[in-house]
Amino acid sequence: IAVGGFMFLKIGNQNADFRFKKDHFKLKIPIIGPLTQKTILATTIRTMSMLLSAGISLVDALKIVSSVAANEPFRQAYLKISERVQKGFSIANSFEETAIFPVIVNQMVATGEATGKLDSVLLRVSDYFSAEAEQSVKTLTSAIEPLIMIMLGLGVGFLVIAVLMPIYNLTSSM
């Protein structure tokens, strides 16, 4: 089953539609989805900020960021934004057009576009999402910690019973 599942994913990842559905499903998973989204946003927005501050054009930066995004819906969204910006639409309008980005990203991009300091605003947004992702990981680990303790307790209890039962049976049969 494991080998079959691995081969299914390996072959399926060659299809763009399968990758899109798989990555979209990953974003819908209750605890892991928001964490994945925050991590992707932090890395892609930070990369775009660095590219813009290095003097790379916005369209080229968006294309590069689309290749950095490790998620197909985000990759397609960045490519769509790149095409719209190349056609003359505003950056903020293009970000709003794709419904995958949170409202704070849309508002901060609009602010950065209006002030002309898009790279510094994007750096602040990426710092925000990095902090949010870090906080989500801390919350997740603190929520999992009691479950790990229970599992360890059950394992130790099982080992104690497995060792003591034969000794008890030996002493009771004599």
MIVEX-155722 format. One line per field, with one value per atom (N, C-alpha, C, CB): x, y, z; atom name; residue number from 1; chain. Coordinates in nm, 2 decimals, decimal comma, m for minus. Each point is the difference from the previous one (the first is absolute). Glycine has a CB too. Layout:
! residues N
xx <- c(X|...) .
yy <- c(Y|...) .
zz <- c(Z|...) .
atomo <- c(CA|...) .
num <- c(NUM|...) .
cadena <- c(A|...) .
This chain:
! residues 174
xx <- c(0,08|m0,08|0,09|m0,18|0,28|0,09|0,07|0,04|0,01|0,07|m0,10|0,16|m0,28|m0,11|m0,03|m0,09|0,07|m0,03|0,12|m0,14|0,26|0,11|0,01|0,13|m0,16|0,00|m0,11|0,10|m0,22|m0,11|0,03|m0,16|0,22|0,04|0,11|m0,06|0,16|0,10|m0,05|0,16|m0,24|m0,06|m0,10|0,03|m0,11|m0,10|0,07|m0,15|0,27|0,06|0,05|0,07|m0,07|0,04|m0,12|0,16|m0,28|m0,12|m0,02|m0,10|0,09|m0,02|m0,14|0,14|m0,24|m0,14|0,01|m0,11|0,17|0,01|0,08|0,00|0,11|0,08|m0,08|0,21|m0,29|m0,09|m0,10|0,03|m0,09|m0,10|0,06|m0,14|0,25|0,07|0,05|0,08|m0,02|0,05|m0,12|0,21|m0,32|m0,12|m0,06|m0,04|0,04|m0,04|0,09|m0,10|0,23|0,09|m0,03|0,18|m0,22|m0,04|m0,13|0,12|m0,20|m0,13|0,01|m0,11|0,22|0,01|0,00|0,13|m0,21|m0,03|0,12|m0,19|0,29|0,11|0,12|m0,08|0,10|0,12|m0,02|0,06|m0,18|m0,02|0,03|m0,18|0,13|0,04|0,15|m0,23|0,29|0,14|0,08|m0,03|m0,01|0,06|m0,02|m0,04|m0,08|m0,03|0,09|m0,23|0,24|0,09|0,14|m0,16|0,21|0,14|0,02|0,02|m0,11|0,02|0,00|m0,11|0,01|m0,01|0,13|m0,25|0,30|0,12|0,12|m0,08|0,10|0,11|m0,01|0,04|m0,16|m0,02|0,00|m0,13|0,07|0,00|0,13|m0,24|0,32|0,13|0,09|m0,03|0,02|0,07|m0,03|0,01|m0,14|m0,04|0,06|m0,21|0,21|0,05|0,15|m0,17|0,24|0,15|0,02|0,04|m0,12|0,02|m0,03|m0,05|m0,05|m0,04|0,11|m0,24|0,29|0,10|0,13|m0,11|0,14|0,12|m0,01|0,04|m0,16|m0,02|m0,06|0,19|m0,24|m0,06|m0,14|0,14|m0,19|m0,13|m0,11|0,09|m0,20|m0,11|m0,05|m0,07|0,06|m0,05|0,10|m0,12|0,25|0,10|0,00|0,14|m0,15|0,00|m0,12|0,11|m0,23|m0,11|0,01|m0,14|0,21|0,02|0,10|m0,04|0,14|0,10|m0,07|0,19|m0,27|m0,07|m0,09|0,02|m0,08|m0,09|0,07|m0,14|0,27|0,08|0,05|0,07|m0,07|0,05|m0,12|0,17|m0,29|m0,12|m0,01|m0,12|0,12|0,00|m0,15|0,22|m0,31|m0,14|m0,06|m0,01|m0,06|m0,05|m0,10|0,04|m0,14|m0,09|0,07|m0,17|0,27|0,08|0,08|0,01|0,05|0,08|m0,09|0,15|m0,26|m0,09|m0,05|m0,07|0,05|m0,05|0,11|m0,14|0,26|0,11|0,02|0,11|m0,13|0,01|m0,11|0,11|m0,23|m0,12|0,03|m0,16|0,21|0,03|0,10|m0,05|0,15|0,11|m0,06|0,17|m0,26|m0,06|m0,09|0,00|m0,07|m0,09|0,08|m0,17|0,28|0,09|0,06|0,05|m0,01|0,06|m0,10|0,15|m0,28|m0,10|m0,03|m0,09|0,13|m0,02|m0,09|0,04|m0,09|m0,08|0,08|m0,16|0,10|0,08|0,03|m0,11|0,22|0,04|m0,10|0,24|m0,30|m0,10|m0,12|0,09|m0,13|m0,12|0,02|m0,06|0,18|0,04|0,00|0,13|m0,08|0,01|m0,15|0,23|m0,31|m0,14|m0,08|0,01|0,03|m0,07|0,02|0,04|0,08|0,02|m0,05|0,20|m0,29|m0,06|0,08|m0,22|0,34|0,08|0,07|0,03|0,00|0,07|m0,09|0,17|m0,12|m0,08|m0,01|0,08|m0,18|m0,04|0,12|m0,24|0,32|0,11|0,10|m0,04|0,06|0,10|m0,05|0,07|m0,20|m0,05|0,01|m0,16|0,12|0,01|0,14|m0,20|0,29|0,14|0,07|0,02|m0,06|0,05|m0,06|0,02|m0,14|m0,06|0,07|m0,22|0,25|0,07|0,14|m0,13|0,20|0,14|0,00|0,06|m0,16|m0,01|m0,03|m0,08|m0,01|m0,03|0,12|m0,24|0,32|0,11|0,12|m0,09|0,10|0,12|0,11|m0,06|0,03|0,09|m0,05|0,08|m0,10|m0,06|0,09|m0,13|0,27|0,09|0,01|0,13|m0,13|0,00|m0,13|0,17|m0,28|m0,13|m0,01|m0,11|0,15|0,00|0,09|m0,05|0,16|0,09|m0,07|0,20|m0,28|m0,07|m0,11|0,05|m0,12|m0,10|0,06|m0,13|0,25|0,06|0,04|0,08|m0,03|0,03|m0,12|0,19|m0,30|m0,13|m0,04|m0,07|0,08|m0,04|0,10|m0,11|0,24|0,10|m0,03|0,17|m0,21|m0,03|m0,13|0,11|m0,21|m0,12|0,02|m0,12|0,21|0,03|0,07|0,02|0,08|0,07|m0,10|0,21|m0,30|m0,10|m0,09|0,01|m0,04|m0,09|0,08|m0,12|0,25|0,08|0,00|0,14|m0,12|0,01|m0,13|0,16|m0,27|m0,13|m0,03|m0,08|0,12|m0,01|0,08|m0,04|0,16|0,09|m0,06|0,20|m0,25|m0,05|m0,13|0,10|m0,18|m0,12|0,03|m0,12|0,23|0,04|0,07|0,01|0,05|0,08|m0,08|0,13|m0,25|m0,07|m0,03|m0,10|0,07|m0,02|0,12|m0,17|0,29|0,12|0,02|0,10|m0,12|0,01|m0,09|0,07|m0,19|m0,10|0,05|m0,19|0,24|0,05|0,12|m0,09|0,18|0,11|m0,04|0,14|m0,24|m0,05|m0,06|m0,04|m0,04|m0,06|0,11|m0,21|0,31|0,11|0,07|0,03|0,00|0,07|m0,09|0,13|m0,26|m0,09|m0,01|m0,13|0,13|0,00|0,12|m0,14|0,26|0,12|0,01|0,11|m0,16|m0,01|m0,09|0,05|m0,16|m0,10|0,06|m0,19|0,26|0,06|0,11|m0,05|0,12|0,11|m0,06|0,16|m0,25|m0,05|m0,10|0,03|m0,11|m0,09|0,06|m0,14|0,25|0,06|0,06|0,06|m0,01|0,05|m0,11|0,19|m0,31|m0,11|m0,06|m0,05|0,05|m0,05|0,09|m0,10|0,23|0,10|m0,02|0,16|m0,18|m0,01|m0,14|0,16|m0,26|m0,13|m0,02|m0,09|0,16|m0,01|0,08|m0,03|0,12|0,08|m0,07|0,19) .
yy <- c(m0,12|0,12|0,12|m0,12|0,12|0,12|0,02|m0,04|m0,06|0,01|0,05|m0,18|0,12|0,05|0,14|m0,23|0,28|0,14|0,09|m0,07|0,02|0,08|0,02|m0,08|m0,03|0,00|0,09|m0,23|0,22|0,08|0,15|m0,18|0,22|0,14|0,04|m0,02|m0,07|0,03|0,02|m0,13|0,05|0,01|0,12|m0,25|0,27|0,10|0,14|m0,15|0,16|0,14|0,04|m0,05|m0,03|0,04|0,08|m0,20|0,18|0,07|0,13|m0,23|0,34|0,13|0,00|0,11|m0,17|0,00|m0,08|0,03|m0,14|m0,08|0,07|m0,21|0,28|0,08|0,11|m0,05|0,12|0,10|m0,05|0,12|m0,23|m0,05|m0,05|m0,07|0,00|m0,05|0,12|m0,20|0,30|0,12|0,08|0,01|0,00|0,07|m0,08|0,09|m0,22|m0,09|0,02|m0,17|0,18|0,03|0,12|m0,12|0,23|0,13|m0,01|0,11|m0,21|m0,02|m0,08|0,03|m0,10|m0,08|0,09|m0,18|0,14|0,10|0,06|m0,13|0,06|0,06|0,03|m0,12|0,03|0,01|0,10|m0,24|0,25|0,09|0,15|m0,16|0,22|0,14|0,01|0,04|m0,13|0,00|0,00|m0,11|0,02|0,00|0,13|m0,25|0,30|0,13|0,11|m0,07|0,08|0,11|m0,02|0,01|m0,13|m0,03|0,04|m0,18|0,14|0,03|0,15|m0,22|0,29|0,14|0,07|m0,01|m0,03|0,06|m0,02|m0,05|m0,07|m0,02|0,08|m0,22|0,21|0,06|0,15|m0,20|0,25|0,15|0,06|m0,02|m0,06|0,05|m0,01|m0,08|m0,02|m0,01|0,11|m0,25|0,28|0,11|0,13|m0,12|0,14|0,13|0,01|m0,01|m0,10|0,01|0,02|m0,15|0,09|0,02|0,14|m0,24|0,30|0,14|0,09|m0,06|0,04|0,09|m0,02|m0,01|m0,10|m0,02|0,07|m0,22|0,27|0,07|m0,08|0,13|m0,25|m0,08|0,05|m0,20|0,20|0,05|m0,08|0,09|m0,03|m0,07|m0,12|0,22|m0,21|m0,12|m0,12|0,16|m0,13|m0,10|m0,06|0,11|m0,02|m0,05|m0,09|0,21|m0,18|m0,08|m0,14|0,21|m0,21|m0,13|m0,08|0,11|m0,05|m0,07|m0,05|0,14|m0,06|m0,04|m0,12|0,24|m0,24|m0,11|m0,13|0,16|m0,16|m0,12|m0,04|0,05|0,05|m0,03|m0,06|0,19|m0,15|m0,05|m0,15|0,22|m0,29|m0,14|m0,05|0,00|0,07|m0,03|0,04|0,02|m0,11|0,03|0,12|m0,24|0,25|0,11|0,13|m0,14|0,15|0,13|0,02|m0,03|m0,07|0,02|0,05|m0,19|0,14|0,05|0,14|m0,24|0,27|0,13|0,11|m0,10|0,07|0,09|0,02|m0,07|m0,04|0,01|0,09|m0,23|0,21|0,08|0,15|m0,20|0,23|0,13|0,06|m0,05|m0,03|0,05|0,04|m0,15|0,06|0,03|0,13|m0,24|0,26|0,11|0,13|m0,14|0,13|0,12|0,04|m0,06|m0,04|0,02|0,06|m0,19|0,16|0,06|0,15|m0,23|0,27|0,14|0,01|0,06|m0,17|0,01|0,04|m0,17|0,22|0,04|m0,13|0,22|m0,21|m0,12|m0,04|0,07|0,03|m0,02|m0,06|0,19|m0,14|m0,06|m0,15|0,23|m0,25|m0,14|m0,09|0,09|m0,05|m0,08|m0,03|0,09|0,01|m0,02|m0,09|0,23|m0,23|m0,08|m0,15|0,18|m0,22|m0,14|m0,01|m0,03|m0,06|m0,01|m0,08|0,02|m0,06|m0,09|0,08|m0,16|0,29|0,07|0,06|0,06|m0,05|0,06|0,15|m0,18|0,23|0,15|0,08|m0,05|0,02|0,08|0,01|m0,07|m0,03|0,01|0,10|m0,24|0,23|0,09|0,14|m0,18|0,21|0,13|0,06|m0,05|m0,04|0,05|0,02|m0,12|0,04|0,02|0,13|m0,25|0,28|0,13|0,11|m0,11|0,10|0,11|0,02|m0,05|m0,07|0,01|0,06|m0,20|0,17|0,05|0,15|m0,22|0,26|0,15|0,08|m0,07|0,01|0,08|m0,01|m0,04|m0,06|m0,02|m0,08|0,21|m0,27|m0,07|m0,15|0,21|m0,27|m0,13|m0,11|0,06|m0,04|m0,10|0,00|0,03|0,09|0,00|m0,04|0,19|m0,16|m0,04|m0,16|0,22|m0,27|m0,15|m0,07|0,03|0,04|m0,06|0,00|0,08|0,02|0,00|m0,11|0,25|m0,26|m0,11|m0,14|0,15|m0,17|m0,13|m0,02|0,01|0,09|m0,01|m0,04|0,17|m0,11|m0,02|m0,15|0,24|m0,29|m0,14|m0,10|0,08|m0,04|m0,09|m0,01|0,07|0,04|0,00|m0,08|0,22|m0,20|m0,08|m0,15|0,20|m0,24|m0,14|m0,06|0,04|0,04|m0,04|m0,02|0,12|m0,03|m0,01|m0,12|0,25|m0,28|m0,12|m0,12|0,12|m0,13|m0,12|m0,02|0,03|0,08|0,00|m0,05|0,18|m0,13|m0,05|m0,14|0,23|m0,28|m0,13|m0,10|0,08|m0,04|m0,09|0,00|0,05|0,06|m0,01|m0,08|0,23|m0,23|m0,08|m0,15|0,20|m0,23|m0,14|m0,06|0,04|0,04|m0,04|m0,10|0,22|m0,18|m0,10|m0,13|0,20|m0,20|m0,13|m0,08|0,11|m0,05|m0,08|m0,06|0,15|m0,07|m0,05|m0,12|0,23|m0,22|m0,11|m0,13|0,17|m0,15|m0,11|m0,06|0,11|m0,03|m0,06|m0,07|0,18|m0,13|m0,07|m0,13|0,22|m0,22|m0,13|m0,10|0,12|m0,07|m0,09|m0,06|0,13|m0,04|m0,05|m0,10|0,22|m0,18|m0,09|m0,14|0,20|m0,20|m0,13|m0,08|0,11|m0,04|m0,07|m0,06|0,15|m0,07|m0,05|m0,12|0,23|m0,22|m0,12|m0,12|0,16|m0,13|m0,11|m0,07|0,12|m0,05|m0,06|m0,06|0,17|m0,11|m0,04|m0,12|0,23|m0,24|m0,11|m0,14|0,16|m0,18|m0,13|m0,03|0,02|0,08|m0,02|m0,04|0,16|m0,09|m0,03|m0,14|0,25|m0,28|m0,14|m0,11|0,10|m0,07|m0,10|m0,02|0,06|0,05|m0,01|m0,05|0,19|m0,17|m0,05|m0,15|0,23|m0,28|m0,14|m0,09|0,07|m0,01|m0,09|m0,03|0,10) .
zz <- c(0,00|0,00|0,00|0,12|m0,04|0,01|m0,13|0,24|m0,31|m0,13|m0,10|0,06|m0,06|m0,09|0,01|0,00|0,13|0,03|m0,05|0,20|m0,17|m0,05|m0,15|0,20|m0,27|m0,15|m0,05|0,00|0,07|m0,04|0,01|0,07|0,04|0,02|m0,10|0,24|m0,26|m0,10|m0,14|0,15|m0,19|m0,14|0,00|m0,04|0,15|0,00|0,00|0,12|m0,06|0,01|m0,14|0,23|m0,33|m0,13|m0,07|m0,02|0,07|m0,05|0,08|m0,08|0,01|0,06|0,08|m0,18|0,12|0,06|0,13|m0,23|0,23|0,12|0,11|m0,14|0,10|0,10|0,06|m0,13|0,04|0,05|0,10|m0,22|0,19|0,09|0,13|m0,19|0,18|0,12|0,09|m0,13|0,07|0,08|0,06|m0,14|0,06|0,05|0,12|m0,23|0,22|0,11|0,13|m0,17|0,14|0,12|0,07|m0,12|0,05|0,06|0,08|m0,19|0,16|0,07|0,12|m0,22|0,25|0,12|0,12|m0,13|0,23|0,11|0,07|0,03|0,02|0,07|m0,09|0,21|m0,30|m0,08|m0,11|0,06|m0,11|m0,11|0,02|m0,06|0,17|0,03|0,03|0,09|m0,03|0,02|m0,13|0,23|m0,32|m0,13|m0,08|0,00|0,01|m0,07|0,06|m0,05|0,18|0,06|m0,04|0,19|m0,19|m0,04|m0,14|0,17|m0,26|m0,14|m0,03|m0,06|0,13|m0,01|0,05|0,02|0,09|0,06|m0,10|0,23|m0,28|m0,09|m0,14|0,11|m0,17|m0,13|0,01|m0,07|0,17|0,01|0,04|0,07|0,01|0,03|m0,12|0,24|m0,32|m0,12|m0,10|0,03|m0,04|m0,09|0,05|m0,06|0,19|0,06|m0,03|0,18|m0,17|m0,02|m0,15|0,19|m0,28|m0,14|m0,04|m0,04|0,09|m0,03|0,06|0,00|0,12|0,05|m0,07|0,22|m0,29|m0,08|m0,14|0,12|m0,15|m0,13|m0,11|0,07|m0,04|m0,11|m0,02|0,07|m0,19|m0,03|0,07|m0,22|0,24|0,07|m0,07|0,09|m0,23|m0,07|0,01|m0,16|0,14|0,02|0,14|m0,18|0,28|0,14|0,02|0,07|m0,12|0,02|m0,07|0,01|m0,13|m0,07|0,08|m0,22|0,28|0,08|0,12|m0,08|0,15|0,12|m0,03|0,09|m0,21|m0,03|m0,01|m0,12|0,08|0,00|0,14|m0,24|0,33|0,14|0,08|m0,02|m0,01|0,07|m0,01|m0,04|0,16|0,00|0,00|0,12|m0,17|0,00|m0,14|0,26|m0,32|m0,14|0,00|m0,05|0,14|0,00|0,01|0,10|m0,01|0,01|m0,12|0,25|m0,31|m0,12|m0,11|0,06|m0,08|m0,10|0,03|m0,05|0,18|0,03|m0,03|0,18|m0,15|m0,03|m0,15|0,21|m0,28|m0,15|m0,05|m0,02|0,07|m0,04|0,03|0,03|0,09|0,04|m0,09|0,24|m0,28|m0,09|m0,14|0,12|m0,17|m0,13|0,01|m0,05|0,16|0,01|0,02|0,10|m0,03|0,02|m0,14|0,25|m0,32|m0,13|m0,10|0,04|m0,02|m0,08|0,04|m0,04|0,16|0,04|0,12|m0,23|0,28|0,12|0,12|m0,09|0,20|0,12|0,07|0,02|0,06|0,08|0,10|m0,03|0,10|0,11|m0,06|0,13|m0,25|m0,06|m0,04|m0,08|0,03|m0,04|0,12|m0,19|0,30|0,12|0,05|0,06|m0,07|0,04|m0,09|0,10|m0,23|m0,10|0,04|m0,18|0,22|0,04|0,15|m0,16|0,18|0,14|0,10|m0,12|0,08|0,09|0,11|m0,20|0,18|0,09|0,11|m0,18|0,31|0,10|m0,02|0,16|m0,09|m0,02|0,04|0,04|0,06|0,05|m0,11|0,23|m0,31|m0,11|m0,11|0,04|m0,07|m0,10|0,05|m0,08|0,20|0,05|0,01|0,13|m0,09|0,01|m0,13|0,21|m0,31|m0,14|m0,05|m0,04|0,06|m0,04|0,07|m0,04|0,17|0,07|m0,06|0,21|m0,24|m0,05|m0,14|0,13|m0,21|m0,13|0,00|m0,08|0,17|0,01|0,05|0,05|0,05|0,05|m0,08|0,22|m0,31|m0,08|0,07|m0,11|0,23|0,07|0,02|0,12|m0,24|0,00|0,07|m0,21|0,18|0,05|0,16|m0,21|0,27|0,15|0,06|m0,02|m0,05|0,06|m0,01|m0,07|m0,04|m0,02|0,10|m0,24|0,28|0,10|0,13|m0,12|0,16|0,12|0,00|0,02|m0,13|m0,02|0,02|m0,15|0,09|0,02|0,14|m0,24|0,31|0,14|0,08|m0,02|m0,01|0,07|m0,02|m0,03|m0,09|m0,03|0,06|m0,21|0,22|0,06|0,15|m0,17|0,24|0,14|0,02|0,03|m0,12|0,01|m0,01|m0,09|m0,01|m0,02|0,12|m0,24|0,30|0,12|0,12|m0,09|0,10|0,11|m0,02|0,03|m0,15|m0,03|0,03|m0,18|0,15|0,03|0,15|m0,21|0,29|0,14|0,06|0,00|m0,05|0,04|m0,03|m0,03|m0,09|m0,04|0,09|m0,24|0,27|0,08|0,14|m0,14|0,19|0,14|0,00|0,05|m0,16|0,00|m0,01|m0,11|0,04|m0,02|0,12|m0,25|0,33|0,11|0,09|m0,01|0,06|0,08|m0,06|0,11|m0,24|m0,07|0,00|m0,15|0,13|0,00|0,14|m0,18|0,28|0,14|0,02|0,08|m0,12|0,01|m0,07|0,02|m0,14|m0,08|0,07|m0,21|0,26|0,07|0,13|m0,09|0,16|0,12|m0,04|0,11|m0,22|m0,04|m0,04|m0,07|0,00|m0,04|0,12|m0,21|0,31|0,12|0,08|0,01|0,00|0,07|m0,07|0,07|m0,20|m0,08|0,03|m0,18|0,18|0,03|0,14|m0,16|0,26|0,14|0,01|0,08|m0,14|0,00|m0,07|0,01|m0,12|m0,08|0,08|m0,21|0,30|0,08|0,13|m0,09|0,15|0,13|m0,01|0,08|m0,19|m0,02|0,00|m0,12|0,05|0,00|0,14|m0,24|0,31|0,14|0,09|m0,04|0,03|0,08|m0,03|0,01|m0,14|m0,03|0,05|m0,21|0,21|0,06|0,15|m0,18|0,25|0,14|0,04|0,02|m0,09|0,03|m0,03|m0,04|m0,06|m0,03|0,09|m0,24|0,32|0,09|0,13|m0,09) .
atomo <- c(N|CA|C|CB|N|CA|C|CB|N|CA|C|CB|N|CA|C|CB|N|CA|C|CB|N|CA|C|CB|N|CA|C|CB|N|CA|C|CB|N|CA|C|CB|N|CA|C|CB|N|CA|C|CB|N|CA|C|CB|N|CA|C|CB|N|CA|C|CB|N|CA|C|CB|N|CA|C|CB|N|CA|C|CB|N|CA|C|CB|N|CA|C|CB|N|CA|C|CB|N|CA|C|CB|N|CA|C|CB|N|CA|C|CB|N|CA|C|CB|N|CA|C|CB|N|CA|C|CB|N|CA|C|CB|N|CA|C|CB|N|CA|C|CB|N|CA|C|CB|N|CA|C|CB|N|CA|C|CB|N|CA|C|CB|N|CA|C|CB|N|CA|C|CB|N|CA|C|CB|N|CA|C|CB|N|CA|C|CB|N|CA|C|CB|N|CA|C|CB|N|CA|C|CB|N|CA|C|CB|N|CA|C|CB|N|CA|C|CB|N|CA|C|CB|N|CA|C|CB|N|CA|C|CB|N|CA|C|CB|N|CA|C|CB|N|CA|C|CB|N|CA|C|CB|N|CA|C|CB|N|CA|C|CB|N|CA|C|CB|N|CA|C|CB|N|CA|C|CB|N|CA|C|CB|N|CA|C|CB|N|CA|C|CB|N|CA|C|CB|N|CA|C|CB|N|CA|C|CB|N|CA|C|CB|N|CA|C|CB|N|CA|C|CB|N|CA|C|CB|N|CA|C|CB|N|CA|C|CB|N|CA|C|CB|N|CA|C|CB|N|CA|C|CB|N|CA|C|CB|N|CA|C|CB|N|CA|C|CB|N|CA|C|CB|N|CA|C|CB|N|CA|C|CB|N|CA|C|CB|N|CA|C|CB|N|CA|C|CB|N|CA|C|CB|N|CA|C|CB|N|CA|C|CB|N|CA|C|CB|N|CA|C|CB|N|CA|C|CB|N|CA|C|CB|N|CA|C|CB|N|CA|C|CB|N|CA|C|CB|N|CA|C|CB|N|CA|C|CB|N|CA|C|CB|N|CA|C|CB|N|CA|C|CB|N|CA|C|CB|N|CA|C|CB|N|CA|C|CB|N|CA|C|CB|N|CA|C|CB|N|CA|C|CB|N|CA|C|CB|N|CA|C|CB|N|CA|C|CB|N|CA|C|CB|N|CA|C|CB|N|CA|C|CB|N|CA|C|CB|N|CA|C|CB|N|CA|C|CB|N|CA|C|CB|N|CA|C|CB|N|CA|C|CB|N|CA|C|CB|N|CA|C|CB|N|CA|C|CB|N|CA|C|CB|N|CA|C|CB|N|CA|C|CB|N|CA|C|CB|N|CA|C|CB|N|CA|C|CB|N|CA|C|CB|N|CA|C|CB|N|CA|C|CB|N|CA|C|CB|N|CA|C|CB|N|CA|C|CB|N|CA|C|CB|N|CA|C|CB|N|CA|C|CB|N|CA|C|CB|N|CA|C|CB|N|CA|C|CB|N|CA|C|CB|N|CA|C|CB|N|CA|C|CB|N|CA|C|CB|N|CA|C|CB|N|CA|C|CB|N|CA|C|CB|N|CA|C|CB|N|CA|C|CB|N|CA|C|CB|N|CA|C|CB|N|CA|C|CB|N|CA|C|CB|N|CA|C|CB|N|CA|C|CB|N|CA|C|CB|N|CA|C|CB|N|CA|C|CB|N|CA|C|CB|N|CA|C|CB|N|CA|C|CB|N|CA|C|CB|N|CA|C|CB|N|CA|C|CB|N|CA|C|CB|N|CA|C|CB|N|CA|C|CB|N|CA|C|CB|N|CA|C|CB|N|CA|C|CB|N|CA|C|CB|N|CA|C|CB|N|CA|C|CB|N|CA|C|CB|N|CA|C|CB|N|CA|C|CB|N|CA|C|CB|N|CA|C|CB|N|CA|C|CB|N|CA|C|CB) .
num <- c(1|1|1|1|2|2|2|2|3|3|3|3|4|4|4|4|5|5|5|5|6|6|6|6|7|7|7|7|8|8|8|8|9|9|9|9|10|10|10|10|11|11|11|11|12|12|12|12|13|13|13|13|14|14|14|14|15|15|15|15|16|16|16|16|17|17|17|17|18|18|18|18|19|19|19|19|20|20|20|20|21|21|21|21|22|22|22|22|23|23|23|23|24|24|24|24|25|25|25|25|26|26|26|26|27|27|27|27|28|28|28|28|29|29|29|29|30|30|30|30|31|31|31|31|32|32|32|32|33|33|33|33|34|34|34|34|35|35|35|35|36|36|36|36|37|37|37|37|38|38|38|38|39|39|39|39|40|40|40|40|41|41|41|41|42|42|42|42|43|43|43|43|44|44|44|44|45|45|45|45|46|46|46|46|47|47|47|47|48|48|48|48|49|49|49|49|50|50|50|50|51|51|51|51|52|52|52|52|53|53|53|53|54|54|54|54|55|55|55|55|56|56|56|56|57|57|57|57|58|58|58|58|59|59|59|59|60|60|60|60|61|61|61|61|62|62|62|62|63|63|63|63|64|64|64|64|65|65|65|65|66|66|66|66|67|67|67|67|68|68|68|68|69|69|69|69|70|70|70|70|71|71|71|71|72|72|72|72|73|73|73|73|74|74|74|74|75|75|75|75|76|76|76|76|77|77|77|77|78|78|78|78|79|79|79|79|80|80|80|80|81|81|81|81|82|82|82|82|83|83|83|83|84|84|84|84|85|85|85|85|86|86|86|86|87|87|87|87|88|88|88|88|89|89|89|89|90|90|90|90|91|91|91|91|92|92|92|92|93|93|93|93|94|94|94|94|95|95|95|95|96|96|96|96|97|97|97|97|98|98|98|98|99|99|99|99|100|100|100|100|101|101|101|101|102|102|102|102|103|103|103|103|104|104|104|104|105|105|105|105|106|106|106|106|107|107|107|107|108|108|108|108|109|109|109|109|110|110|110|110|111|111|111|111|112|112|112|112|113|113|113|113|114|114|114|114|115|115|115|115|116|116|116|116|117|117|117|117|118|118|118|118|119|119|119|119|120|120|120|120|121|121|121|121|122|122|122|122|123|123|123|123|124|124|124|124|125|125|125|125|126|126|126|126|127|127|127|127|128|128|128|128|129|129|129|129|130|130|130|130|131|131|131|131|132|132|132|132|133|133|133|133|134|134|134|134|135|135|135|135|136|136|136|136|137|137|137|137|138|138|138|138|139|139|139|139|140|140|140|140|141|141|141|141|142|142|142|142|143|143|143|143|144|144|144|144|145|145|145|145|146|146|146|146|147|147|147|147|148|148|148|148|149|149|149|149|150|150|150|150|151|151|151|151|152|152|152|152|153|153|153|153|154|154|154|154|155|155|155|155|156|156|156|156|157|157|157|157|158|158|158|158|159|159|159|159|160|160|160|160|161|161|161|161|162|162|162|162|163|163|163|163|164|164|164|164|165|165|165|165|166|166|166|166|167|167|167|167|168|168|168|168|169|169|169|169|170|170|170|170|171|171|171|171|172|172|172|172|173|173|173|173|174|174|174|174) .
cadena <- c(A|A|A|A|A|A|A|A|A|A|A|A|A|A|A|A|A|A|A|A|A|A|A|A|A|A|A|A|A|A|A|A|A|A|A|A|A|A|A|A|A|A|A|A|A|A|A|A|A|A|A|A|A|A|A|A|A|A|A|A|A|A|A|A|A|A|A|A|A|A|A|A|A|A|A|A|A|A|A|A|A|A|A|A|A|A|A|A|A|A|A|A|A|A|A|A|A|A|A|A|A|A|A|A|A|A|A|A|A|A|A|A|A|A|A|A|A|A|A|A|A|A|A|A|A|A|A|A|A|A|A|A|A|A|A|A|A|A|A|A|A|A|A|A|A|A|A|A|A|A|A|A|A|A|A|A|A|A|A|A|A|A|A|A|A|A|A|A|A|A|A|A|A|A|A|A|A|A|A|A|A|A|A|A|A|A|A|A|A|A|A|A|A|A|A|A|A|A|A|A|A|A|A|A|A|A|A|A|A|A|A|A|A|A|A|A|A|A|A|A|A|A|A|A|A|A|A|A|A|A|A|A|A|A|A|A|A|A|A|A|A|A|A|A|A|A|A|A|A|A|A|A|A|A|A|A|A|A|A|A|A|A|A|A|A|A|A|A|A|A|A|A|A|A|A|A|A|A|A|A|A|A|A|A|A|A|A|A|A|A|A|A|A|A|A|A|A|A|A|A|A|A|A|A|A|A|A|A|A|A|A|A|A|A|A|A|A|A|A|A|A|A|A|A|A|A|A|A|A|A|A|A|A|A|A|A|A|A|A|A|A|A|A|A|A|A|A|A|A|A|A|A|A|A|A|A|A|A|A|A|A|A|A|A|A|A|A|A|A|A|A|A|A|A|A|A|A|A|A|A|A|A|A|A|A|A|A|A|A|A|A|A|A|A|A|A|A|A|A|A|A|A|A|A|A|A|A|A|A|A|A|A|A|A|A|A|A|A|A|A|A|A|A|A|A|A|A|A|A|A|A|A|A|A|A|A|A|A|A|A|A|A|A|A|A|A|A|A|A|A|A|A|A|A|A|A|A|A|A|A|A|A|A|A|A|A|A|A|A|A|A|A|A|A|A|A|A|A|A|A|A|A|A|A|A|A|A|A|A|A|A|A|A|A|A|A|A|A|A|A|A|A|A|A|A|A|A|A|A|A|A|A|A|A|A|A|A|A|A|A|A|A|A|A|A|A|A|A|A|A|A|A|A|A|A|A|A|A|A|A|A|A|A|A|A|A|A|A|A|A|A|A|A|A|A|A|A|A|A|A|A|A|A|A|A|A|A|A|A|A|A|A|A|A|A|A|A|A|A|A|A|A|A|A|A|A|A|A|A|A|A|A|A|A|A|A|A|A|A|A|A|A|A|A|A|A|A|A|A|A|A|A|A|A|A|A|A|A|A|A|A|A|A|A|A|A|A|A|A|A|A|A|A|A|A|A|A|A|A|A|A|A|A|A|A|A|A|A|A|A|A|A|A|A|A|A|A|A|A|A|A|A|A|A|A|A|A|A|A|A|A|A|A|A|A|A|A|A|A|A|A|A|A|A|A|A|A|A|A|A|A|A|A|A|A|A) .
